Amino acid sequence: MIQLAICVCLVWCLIKLIDKDEVLDGFTAIAFVLVPAFILFGGSLLVSQFGLPIQALLIFELAYFFVPLVMLKIMTQFSWMKIIGFSFAVLVANFVSQIVIRLLLA
């Protein structure tokens, strides 16, 4: 949960930096992080239930890229480059928050 909170804060800061027209808000940041987190949780249940290798979870980590991509394309009139850049930034924010948590717990 702490990792999700750090990731939401990072994504919210990115929204404030990138979105000058203020089309997106804080609830969008929460949705960009929680929806992929639930997808990842369901994927981890599938991986453990069927005995798949742990590397299969990397496919579910890509939800941090594709969920914002689809949501931004449906919700806004941003250009594809801005949508792809923002989606990649959400994926990077997820990895950064995971690294921060690993360093704090180590």
Backbone atoms as SQL, in Angstrom:
CREATE TABLE atoms (id INTEGER PRIMARY KEY, chain TEXT, resi INTEGER, resn TEXT, atom TEXT, x REAL, y REAL, z REAL);
INSERT INTO atoms VALUES
  (1, 'A', 1, 'MET', 'N', 0.812, -1.196, 0.000),
  (2, 'A', 1, 'MET', 'CA', 0.000, 0.000, 0.000),
  (3, 'A', 1, 'MET', 'C', 0.857, 1.263, 0.000),
  (4, 'A', 2, 'ILE', 'N', 1.985, 1.206, 0.686),
  (5, 'A', 2, 'ILE', 'CA', 2.872, 2.363, 0.701),
  (6, 'A', 2, 'ILE', 'C', 3.435, 2.596, -0.695),
  (7, 'A', 3, 'GLN', 'N', 3.737, 1.509, -1.402),
  (8, 'A', 3, 'GLN', 'CA', 4.254, 1.625, -2.759),
  (9, 'A', 3, 'GLN', 'C', 3.223, 2.281, -3.672),
  (10, 'A', 4, 'LEU', 'N', 1.955, 1.918, -3.506),
  (11, 'A', 4, 'LEU', 'CA', 0.897, 2.520, -4.308),
  (12, 'A', 4, 'LEU', 'C', 0.745, 4.008, -3.991),
  (13, 'A', 5, 'ALA', 'N', 0.855, 4.361, -2.723),
  (14, 'A', 5, 'ALA', 'CA', 0.744, 5.771, -2.334),
  (15, 'A', 5, 'ALA', 'C', 1.898, 6.591, -2.919),
  (16, 'A', 6, 'ILE', 'N', 3.109, 6.035, -2.898),
  (17, 'A', 6, 'ILE', 'CA', 4.255, 6.730, -3.487),
  (18, 'A', 6, 'ILE', 'C', 4.058, 6.887, -4.991),
  (19, 'A', 7, 'CYS', 'N', 3.569, 5.831, -5.626),
  (20, 'A', 7, 'CYS', 'CA', 3.346, 5.869, -7.068),
  (21, 'A', 7, 'CYS', 'C', 2.254, 6.883, -7.433),
  (22, 'A', 8, 'VAL', 'N', 1.183, 6.942, -6.644),
  (23, 'A', 8, 'VAL', 'CA', 0.122, 7.928, -6.896),
  (24, 'A', 8, 'VAL', 'C', 0.671, 9.341, -6.756),
  (25, 'A', 9, 'CYS', 'N', 1.495, 9.573, -5.749),
  (26, 'A', 9, 'CYS', 'CA', 2.083, 10.914, -5.578),
  (27, 'A', 9, 'CYS', 'C', 2.978, 11.279, -6.755),
  (28, 'A', 10, 'LEU', 'N', 3.778, 10.328, -7.230),
  (29, 'A', 10, 'LEU', 'CA', 4.632, 10.595, -8.384),
  (30, 'A', 10, 'LEU', 'C', 3.805, 10.883, -9.634),
  (31, 'A', 11, 'VAL', 'N', 2.762, 10.091, -9.855),
  (32, 'A', 11, 'VAL', 'CA', 1.919, 10.287, -11.035),
  (33, 'A', 11, 'VAL', 'C', 1.164, 11.613, -10.931),
  (34, 'A', 12, 'TRP', 'N', 0.711, 11.955, -9.737),
  (35, 'A', 12, 'TRP', 'CA', 0.004, 13.231, -9.561),
  (36, 'A', 12, 'TRP', 'C', 0.938, 14.402, -9.866),
  (37, 'A', 13, 'CYS', 'N', 2.188, 14.310, -9.413),
  (38, 'A', 13, 'CYS', 'CA', 3.162, 15.359, -9.737),
  (39, 'A', 13, 'CYS', 'C', 3.414, 15.430, -11.237),
  (40, 'A', 14, 'LEU', 'N', 3.475, 14.274, -11.898),
  (41, 'A', 14, 'LEU', 'CA', 3.645, 14.265, -13.351),
  (42, 'A', 14, 'LEU', 'C', 2.454, 14.903, -14.054),
  (43, 'A', 15, 'ILE', 'N', 1.256, 14.628, -13.545),
  (44, 'A', 15, 'ILE', 'CA', 0.057, 15.245, -14.136),
  (45, 'A', 15, 'ILE', 'C', 0.138, 16.760, -14.013),
  (46, 'A', 16, 'LYS', 'N', 0.557, 17.250, -12.862),
  (47, 'A', 16, 'LYS', 'CA', 0.656, 18.696, -12.660),
  (48, 'A', 16, 'LYS', 'C', 1.721, 19.314, -13.573),
  (49, 'A', 17, 'LEU', 'N', 2.800, 18.581, -13.851),
  (50, 'A', 17, 'LEU', 'CA', 3.849, 19.099, -14.721),
  (51, 'A', 17, 'LEU', 'C', 3.467, 19.063, -16.199),
  (52, 'A', 18, 'ILE', 'N', 2.843, 17.973, -16.630),
  (53, 'A', 18, 'ILE', 'CA', 2.586, 17.763, -18.056),
  (54, 'A', 18, 'ILE', 'C', 1.305, 18.445, -18.508),
  (55, 'A', 19, 'ASP', 'N', 0.261, 18.357, -17.701),
  (56, 'A', 19, 'ASP', 'CA', -1.060, 18.826, -18.129),
  (57, 'A', 19, 'ASP', 'C', -1.230, 20.299, -17.767),
  (58, 'A', 20, 'LYS', 'N', -0.897, 21.171, -18.700),
  (59, 'A', 20, 'LYS', 'CA', -1.013, 22.608, -18.454),
  (60, 'A', 20, 'LYS', 'C', -2.462, 23.092, -18.532),
  (61, 'A', 21, 'ASP', 'N', -3.315, 22.367, -19.267),
  (62, 'A', 21, 'ASP', 'CA', -4.718, 22.767, -19.412),
  (63, 'A', 21, 'ASP', 'C', -5.593, 22.258, -18.270),
  (64, 'A', 22, 'GLU', 'N', -5.033, 21.477, -17.374),
  (65, 'A', 22, 'GLU', 'CA', -5.719, 20.889, -16.229),
  (66, 'A', 22, 'GLU', 'C', -6.948, 20.081, -16.643),
  (67, 'A', 23, 'VAL', 'N', -6.754, 19.233, -17.637),
  (68, 'A', 23, 'VAL', 'CA', -7.798, 18.308, -18.055),
  (69, 'A', 23, 'VAL', 'C', -7.881, 17.137, -17.082),
  (70, 'A', 24, 'LEU', 'N', -6.736, 16.736, -16.551),
  (71, 'A', 24, 'LEU', 'CA', -6.656, 15.595, -15.627),
  (72, 'A', 24, 'LEU', 'C', -6.569, 16.110, -14.194),
  (73, 'A', 25, 'ASP', 'N', -7.057, 15.287, -13.256),
  (74, 'A', 25, 'ASP', 'CA', -7.034, 15.683, -11.850),
  (75, 'A', 25, 'ASP', 'C', -6.414, 14.582, -11.003),
  (76, 'A', 26, 'GLY', 'N', -6.495, 14.739, -9.695),
  (77, 'A', 26, 'GLY', 'CA', -5.903, 13.769, -8.781),
  (78, 'A', 26, 'GLY', 'C', -6.567, 12.412, -8.815),
  (79, 'A', 27, 'PHE', 'N', -7.867, 12.390, -9.080),
  (80, 'A', 27, 'PHE', 'CA', -8.549, 11.104, -9.158),
  (81, 'A', 27, 'PHE', 'C', -8.080, 10.292, -10.365),
  (82, 'A', 28, 'THR', 'N', -7.655, 10.982, -11.402),
  (83, 'A', 28, 'THR', 'CA', -7.087, 10.295, -12.560),
  (84, 'A', 28, 'THR', 'C', -5.783, 9.620, -12.178),
  (85, 'A', 29, 'ALA', 'N', -4.976, 10.271, -11.361),
  (86, 'A', 29, 'ALA', 'CA', -3.730, 9.669, -10.896),
  (87, 'A', 29, 'ALA', 'C', -4.012, 8.405, -10.094),
  (88, 'A', 30, 'ILE', 'N', -5.046, 8.456, -9.274),
  (89, 'A', 30, 'ILE', 'CA', -5.410, 7.282, -8.486),
  (90, 'A', 30, 'ILE', 'C', -5.858, 6.152, -9.414),
  (91, 'A', 31, 'ALA', 'N', -6.648, 6.481, -10.426),
  (92, 'A', 31, 'ALA', 'CA', -7.115, 5.458, -11.363),
  (93, 'A', 31, 'ALA', 'C', -5.961, 4.881, -12.176),
  (94, 'A', 32, 'PHE', 'N', -5.000, 5.729, -12.563),
  (95, 'A', 32, 'PHE', 'CA', -3.854, 5.254, -13.336),
  (96, 'A', 32, 'PHE', 'C', -2.986, 4.279, -12.558),
  (97, 'A', 33, 'VAL', 'N', -3.061, 4.307, -11.245),
  (98, 'A', 33, 'VAL', 'CA', -2.235, 3.418, -10.421),
  (99, 'A', 33, 'VAL', 'C', -3.044, 2.240, -9.886),
  (100, 'A', 34, 'LEU', 'N', -4.270, 2.477, -9.426),
  (101, 'A', 34, 'LEU', 'CA', -5.032, 1.398, -8.799),
  (102, 'A', 34, 'LEU', 'C', -5.552, 0.358, -9.784),
  (103, 'A', 35, 'VAL', 'N', -5.989, 0.777, -10.961),
  (104, 'A', 35, 'VAL', 'CA', -6.500, -0.199, -11.933),
  (105, 'A', 35, 'VAL', 'C', -5.401, -1.178, -12.347),
  (106, 'A', 36, 'PRO', 'N', -4.193, -0.707, -12.729),
  (107, 'A', 36, 'PRO', 'CA', -3.134, -1.679, -13.023),
  (108, 'A', 36, 'PRO', 'C', -2.713, -2.505, -11.802),
  (109, 'A', 37, 'ALA', 'N', -2.819, -1.927, -10.605),
  (110, 'A', 37, 'ALA', 'CA', -2.477, -2.696, -9.398),
  (111, 'A', 37, 'ALA', 'C', -3.437, -3.858, -9.216),
  (112, 'A', 38, 'PHE', 'N', -4.722, -3.636, -9.471),
  (113, 'A', 38, 'PHE', 'CA', -5.684, -4.736, -9.387),
  (114, 'A', 38, 'PHE', 'C', -5.447, -5.769, -10.483),
  (115, 'A', 39, 'ILE', 'N', -5.072, -5.319, -11.674),
  (116, 'A', 39, 'ILE', 'CA', -4.742, -6.256, -12.750),
  (117, 'A', 39, 'ILE', 'C', -3.520, -7.081, -12.364),
  (118, 'A', 40, 'LEU', 'N', -2.521, -6.446, -11.785),
  (119, 'A', 40, 'LEU', 'CA', -1.321, -7.149, -11.340),
  (120, 'A', 40, 'LEU', 'C', -1.648, -8.125, -10.217),
  (121, 'A', 41, 'PHE', 'N', -2.528, -7.733, -9.315),
  (122, 'A', 41, 'PHE', 'CA', -2.943, -8.631, -8.234),
  (123, 'A', 41, 'PHE', 'C', -3.636, -9.865, -8.809),
  (124, 'A', 42, 'GLY', 'N', -4.561, -9.663, -9.754),
  (125, 'A', 42, 'GLY', 'CA', -5.217, -10.803, -10.388),
  (126, 'A', 42, 'GLY', 'C', -4.241, -11.669, -11.151),
  (127, 'A', 43, 'GLY', 'N', -3.270, -11.032, -11.793),
  (128, 'A', 43, 'GLY', 'CA', -2.239, -11.800, -12.502),
  (129, 'A', 43, 'GLY', 'C', -1.375, -12.610, -11.560),
  (130, 'A', 44, 'SER', 'N', -1.072, -12.061, -10.405),
  (131, 'A', 44, 'SER', 'CA', -0.272, -12.826, -9.435),
  (132, 'A', 44, 'SER', 'C', -1.053, -14.015, -8.893),
  (133, 'A', 45, 'LEU', 'N', -2.369, -13.844, -8.759),
  (134, 'A', 45, 'LEU', 'CA', -3.186, -14.990, -8.356),
  (135, 'A', 45, 'LEU', 'C', -3.173, -16.077, -9.424),
  (136, 'A', 46, 'LEU', 'N', -3.266, -15.676, -10.686),
  (137, 'A', 46, 'LEU', 'CA', -3.221, -16.646, -11.779),
  (138, 'A', 46, 'LEU', 'C', -1.876, -17.356, -11.854),
  (139, 'A', 47, 'VAL', 'N', -0.804, -16.594, -11.699),
  (140, 'A', 47, 'VAL', 'CA', 0.533, -17.186, -11.764),
  (141, 'A', 47, 'VAL', 'C', 0.732, -18.191, -10.638),
  (142, 'A', 48, 'SER', 'N', 0.302, -17.853, -9.435),
  (143, 'A', 48, 'SER', 'CA', 0.471, -18.782, -8.314),
  (144, 'A', 48, 'SER', 'C', -0.465, -19.973, -8.420),
  (145, 'A', 49, 'GLN', 'N', -1.668, -19.772, -8.933),
  (146, 'A', 49, 'GLN', 'CA', -2.635, -20.860, -9.038),
  (147, 'A', 49, 'GLN', 'C', -2.206, -21.898, -10.070),
  (148, 'A', 50, 'PHE', 'N', -1.684, -21.433, -11.189),
  (149, 'A', 50, 'PHE', 'CA', -1.315, -22.358, -12.260),
  (150, 'A', 50, 'PHE', 'C', 0.159, -22.739, -12.238),
  (151, 'A', 51, 'GLY', 'N', 0.914, -22.261, -11.272),
  (152, 'A', 51, 'GLY', 'CA', 2.314, -22.631, -11.129),
  (153, 'A', 51, 'GLY', 'C', 3.202, -22.108, -12.246),
  (154, 'A', 52, 'LEU', 'N', 2.876, -20.964, -12.773),
  (155, 'A', 52, 'LEU', 'CA', 3.678, -20.366, -13.840),
  (156, 'A', 52, 'LEU', 'C', 4.932, -19.718, -13.254),
  (157, 'A', 53, 'PRO', 'N', 5.952, -19.527, -14.069),
  (158, 'A', 53, 'PRO', 'CA', 7.150, -18.841, -13.553),
  (159, 'A', 53, 'PRO', 'C', 6.841, -17.386, -13.203),
  (160, 'A', 54, 'ILE', 'N', 7.598, -16.859, -12.277),
  (161, 'A', 54, 'ILE', 'CA', 7.357, -15.513, -11.774),
  (162, 'A', 54, 'ILE', 'C', 7.587, -14.452, -12.860),
  (163, 'A', 55, 'GLN', 'N', 8.358, -14.793, -13.892),
  (164, 'A', 55, 'GLN', 'CA', 8.601, -13.849, -14.977),
  (165, 'A', 55, 'GLN', 'C', 7.331, -13.538, -15.760),
  (166, 'A', 56, 'ALA', 'N', 6.317, -14.378, -15.631),
  (167, 'A', 56, 'ALA', 'CA', 5.041, -14.131, -16.313),
  (168, 'A', 56, 'ALA', 'C', 4.352, -12.872, -15.774),
  (169, 'A', 57, 'LEU', 'N', 4.727, -12.448, -14.576),
  (170, 'A', 57, 'LEU', 'CA', 4.133, -11.228, -14.013),
  (171, 'A', 57, 'LEU', 'C', 4.584, -9.963, -14.732),
  (172, 'A', 58, 'LEU', 'N', 5.682, -10.054, -15.490),
  (173, 'A', 58, 'LEU', 'CA', 6.134, -8.885, -16.244),
  (174, 'A', 58, 'LEU', 'C', 5.103, -8.467, -17.281),
  (175, 'A', 59, 'ILE', 'N', 4.335, -9.424, -17.799),
  (176, 'A', 59, 'ILE', 'CA', 3.273, -9.102, -18.746),
  (177, 'A', 59, 'ILE', 'C', 2.214, -8.243, -18.054),
  (178, 'A', 60, 'PHE', 'N', 1.897, -8.586, -16.813),
  (179, 'A', 60, 'PHE', 'CA', 0.888, -7.822, -16.078),
  (180, 'A', 60, 'PHE', 'C', 1.419, -6.456, -15.632),
  (181, 'A', 61, 'GLU', 'N', 2.739, -6.323, -15.485),
  (182, 'A', 61, 'GLU', 'CA', 3.326, -5.015, -15.161),
  (183, 'A', 61, 'GLU', 'C', 3.105, -4.017, -16.290),
  (184, 'A', 62, 'LEU', 'N', 2.951, -4.524, -17.518),
  (185, 'A', 62, 'LEU', 'CA', 2.713, -3.635, -18.650),
  (186, 'A', 62, 'LEU', 'C', 1.353, -2.955, -18.575),
  (187, 'A', 63, 'ALA', 'N', 0.503, -3.390, -17.664),
  (188, 'A', 63, 'ALA', 'CA', -0.784, -2.712, -17.468),
  (189, 'A', 63, 'ALA', 'C', -0.562, -1.277, -17.008),
  (190, 'A', 64, 'TYR', 'N', 0.572, -1.006, -16.353),
  (191, 'A', 64, 'TYR', 'CA', 0.883, 0.363, -15.941),
  (192, 'A', 64, 'TYR', 'C', 1.159, 1.264, -17.145),
  (193, 'A', 65, 'PHE', 'N', 1.400, 0.662, -18.312),
  (194, 'A', 65, 'PHE', 'CA', 1.539, 1.439, -19.539),
  (195, 'A', 65, 'PHE', 'C', 0.235, 1.484, -20.325),
  (196, 'A', 66, 'PHE', 'N', -0.415, 0.332, -20.485),
  (197, 'A', 66, 'PHE', 'CA', -1.574, 0.262, -21.383),
  (198, 'A', 66, 'PHE', 'C', -2.853, 0.849, -20.781),
  (199, 'A', 67, 'VAL', 'N', -3.042, 0.769, -19.477),
  (200, 'A', 67, 'VAL', 'CA', -4.245, 1.349, -18.863),
  (201, 'A', 67, 'VAL', 'C', -4.264, 2.875, -19.024),
  (202, 'A', 68, 'PRO', 'N', -3.177, 3.595, -18.687),
  (203, 'A', 68, 'PRO', 'CA', -3.208, 5.041, -18.939),
  (204, 'A', 68, 'PRO', 'C', -3.312, 5.376, -20.427),
  (205, 'A', 69, 'LEU', 'N', -2.711, 4.549, -21.275),
  (206, 'A', 69, 'LEU', 'CA', -2.775, 4.784, -22.711),
  (207, 'A', 69, 'LEU', 'C', -4.223, 4.766, -23.199),
  (208, 'A', 70, 'VAL', 'N', -4.956, 3.735, -22.823),
  (209, 'A', 70, 'VAL', 'CA', -6.349, 3.617, -23.253),
  (210, 'A', 70, 'VAL', 'C', -7.217, 4.698, -22.601),
  (211, 'A', 71, 'MET', 'N', -7.010, 4.936, -21.314),
  (212, 'A', 71, 'MET', 'CA', -7.817, 5.935, -20.622),
  (213, 'A', 71, 'MET', 'C', -7.593, 7.336, -21.189),
  (214, 'A', 72, 'LEU', 'N', -6.343, 7.679, -21.468),
  (215, 'A', 72, 'LEU', 'CA', -6.065, 9.010, -22.014),
  (216, 'A', 72, 'LEU', 'C', -6.607, 9.161, -23.429),
  (217, 'A', 73, 'LYS', 'N', -6.555, 8.093, -24.211),
  (218, 'A', 73, 'LYS', 'CA', -7.077, 8.184, -25.575),
  (219, 'A', 73, 'LYS', 'C', -8.591, 8.369, -25.555),
  (220, 'A', 74, 'ILE', 'N', -9.274, 7.723, -24.626),
  (221, 'A', 74, 'ILE', 'CA', -10.732, 7.848, -24.536),
  (222, 'A', 74, 'ILE', 'C', -11.124, 9.199, -23.914),
  (223, 'A', 75, 'MET', 'N', -10.400, 9.643, -22.883),
  (224, 'A', 75, 'MET', 'CA', -10.806, 10.811, -22.109),
  (225, 'A', 75, 'MET', 'C', -10.391, 12.146, -22.713),
  (226, 'A', 76, 'THR', 'N', -9.279, 12.181, -23.437),
  (227, 'A', 76, 'THR', 'CA', -8.724, 13.464, -23.852),
  (228, 'A', 76, 'THR', 'C', -8.540, 13.524, -25.358),
  (229, 'A', 77, 'GLN', 'N', -8.157, 14.687, -25.816),
  (230, 'A', 77, 'GLN', 'CA', -7.827, 14.908, -27.218),
  (231, 'A', 77, 'GLN', 'C', -6.322, 15.139, -27.388),
  (232, 'A', 78, 'PHE', 'N', -5.527, 14.596, -26.464),
  (233, 'A', 78, 'PHE', 'CA', -4.077, 14.756, -26.534),
  (234, 'A', 78, 'PHE', 'C', -3.535, 14.072, -27.785),
  (235, 'A', 79, 'SER', 'N', -2.354, 14.493, -28.212),
  (236, 'A', 79, 'SER', 'CA', -1.695, 13.838, -29.335),
  (237, 'A', 79, 'SER', 'C', -1.165, 12.470, -28.890),
  (238, 'A', 80, 'TRP', 'N', -0.910, 11.620, -29.873),
  (239, 'A', 80, 'TRP', 'CA', -0.415, 10.280, -29.554),
  (240, 'A', 80, 'TRP', 'C', 0.931, 10.346, -28.840),
  (241, 'A', 81, 'MET', 'N', 1.775, 11.270, -29.228),
  (242, 'A', 81, 'MET', 'CA', 3.091, 11.377, -28.592),
  (243, 'A', 81, 'MET', 'C', 2.960, 11.756, -27.109),
  (244, 'A', 82, 'LYS', 'N', 2.056, 12.657, -26.810),
  (245, 'A', 82, 'LYS', 'CA', 1.843, 13.058, -25.417),
  (246, 'A', 82, 'LYS', 'C', 1.238, 11.899, -24.622),
  (247, 'A', 83, 'ILE', 'N', 0.313, 11.148, -25.227),
  (248, 'A', 83, 'ILE', 'CA', -0.307, 10.012, -24.551),
  (249, 'A', 83, 'ILE', 'C', 0.718, 8.914, -24.280),
  (250, 'A', 84, 'ILE', 'N', 1.519, 8.591, -25.280),
  (251, 'A', 84, 'ILE', 'CA', 2.534, 7.548, -25.106),
  (252, 'A', 84, 'ILE', 'C', 3.586, 7.991, -24.094),
  (253, 'A', 85, 'GLY', 'N', 4.001, 9.245, -24.159),
  (254, 'A', 85, 'GLY', 'CA', 4.971, 9.751, -23.192),
  (255, 'A', 85, 'GLY', 'C', 4.444, 9.722, -21.770),
  (256, 'A', 86, 'PHE', 'N', 3.201, 10.118, -21.601),
  (257, 'A', 86, 'PHE', 'CA', 2.619, 10.108, -20.266),
  (258, 'A', 86, 'PHE', 'C', 2.445, 8.673, -19.755),
  (259, 'A', 87, 'SER', 'N', 2.026, 7.761, -20.617),
  (260, 'A', 87, 'SER', 'CA', 1.862, 6.363, -20.213),
  (261, 'A', 87, 'SER', 'C', 3.197, 5.751, -19.824),
  (262, 'A', 88, 'PHE', 'N', 4.241, 6.094, -20.571),
  (263, 'A', 88, 'PHE', 'CA', 5.577, 5.606, -20.222),
  (264, 'A', 88, 'PHE', 'C', 6.026, 6.202, -18.885),
  (265, 'A', 89, 'ALA', 'N', 5.675, 7.455, -18.627),
  (266, 'A', 89, 'ALA', 'CA', 6.028, 8.086, -17.358),
  (267, 'A', 89, 'ALA', 'C', 5.332, 7.398, -16.182),
  (268, 'A', 90, 'VAL', 'N', 4.092, 6.935, -16.381),
  (269, 'A', 90, 'VAL', 'CA', 3.389, 6.207, -15.323),
  (270, 'A', 90, 'VAL', 'C', 4.094, 4.874, -15.056),
  (271, 'A', 91, 'LEU', 'N', 4.531, 4.192, -16.118),
  (272, 'A', 91, 'LEU', 'CA', 5.265, 2.937, -15.955),
  (273, 'A', 91, 'LEU', 'C', 6.574, 3.165, -15.202),
  (274, 'A', 92, 'VAL', 'N', 7.290, 4.226, -15.547),
  (275, 'A', 92, 'VAL', 'CA', 8.545, 4.551, -14.864),
  (276, 'A', 92, 'VAL', 'C', 8.282, 4.928, -13.406),
  (277, 'A', 93, 'ALA', 'N', 7.210, 5.659, -13.149),
  (278, 'A', 93, 'ALA', 'CA', 6.864, 6.020, -11.766),
  (279, 'A', 93, 'ALA', 'C', 6.591, 4.775, -10.935),
  (280, 'A', 94, 'ASN', 'N', 5.969, 3.772, -11.540),
  (281, 'A', 94, 'ASN', 'CA', 5.732, 2.519, -10.830),
  (282, 'A', 94, 'ASN', 'C', 7.049, 1.843, -10.470),
  (283, 'A', 95, 'PHE', 'N', 7.974, 1.776, -11.431),
  (284, 'A', 95, 'PHE', 'CA', 9.261, 1.147, -11.152),
  (285, 'A', 95, 'PHE', 'C', 10.061, 1.927, -10.118),
  (286, 'A', 96, 'VAL', 'N', 10.015, 3.253, -10.182),
  (287, 'A', 96, 'VAL', 'CA', 10.734, 4.079, -9.205),
  (288, 'A', 96, 'VAL', 'C', 10.162, 3.859, -7.806),
  (289, 'A', 97, 'SER', 'N', 8.838, 3.804, -7.700),
  (290, 'A', 97, 'SER', 'CA', 8.238, 3.593, -6.376),
  (291, 'A', 97, 'SER', 'C', 8.561, 2.201, -5.842),
  (292, 'A', 98, 'GLN', 'N', 8.659, 1.212, -6.724),
  (293, 'A', 98, 'GLN', 'CA', 9.052, -0.126, -6.261),
  (294, 'A', 98, 'GLN', 'C', 10.494, -0.125, -5.764),
  (295, 'A', 99, 'ILE', 'N', 11.368, 0.581, -6.445),
  (296, 'A', 99, 'ILE', 'CA', 12.772, 0.659, -6.026),
  (297, 'A', 99, 'ILE', 'C', 12.872, 1.389, -4.684),
  (298, 'A', 100, 'VAL', 'N', 12.127, 2.467, -4.517),
  (299, 'A', 100, 'VAL', 'CA', 12.147, 3.212, -3.248),
  (300, 'A', 100, 'VAL', 'C', 11.702, 2.316, -2.095),
  (301, 'A', 101, 'ILE', 'N', 10.644, 1.549, -2.296),
  (302, 'A', 101, 'ILE', 'CA', 10.159, 0.651, -1.236),
  (303, 'A', 101, 'ILE', 'C', 11.190, -0.421, -0.931),
  (304, 'A', 102, 'ARG', 'N', 11.805, -0.978, -1.951),
  (305, 'A', 102, 'ARG', 'CA', 12.834, -2.009, -1.724),
  (306, 'A', 102, 'ARG', 'C', 14.008, -1.438, -0.928),
  (307, 'A', 103, 'LEU', 'N', 14.397, -0.194, -1.245),
  (308, 'A', 103, 'LEU', 'CA', 15.505, 0.415, -0.513),
  (309, 'A', 103, 'LEU', 'C', 15.114, 0.756, 0.919),
  (310, 'A', 104, 'LEU', 'N', 13.875, 1.174, 1.137),
  (311, 'A', 104, 'LEU', 'CA', 13.440, 1.481, 2.504),
  (312, 'A', 104, 'LEU', 'C', 13.312, 0.232, 3.364),
  (313, 'A', 105, 'LEU', 'N', 12.934, -0.872, 2.760),
  (314, 'A', 105, 'LEU', 'CA', 12.758, -2.108, 3.520),
  (315, 'A', 105, 'LEU', 'C', 14.057, -2.906, 3.681),
  (316, 'A', 106, 'ALA', 'N', 15.072, -2.548, 2.916),
  (317, 'A', 106, 'ALA', 'CA', 16.331, -3.299, 2.973),
  (318, 'A', 106, 'ALA', 'C', 17.148, -2.921, 4.183);
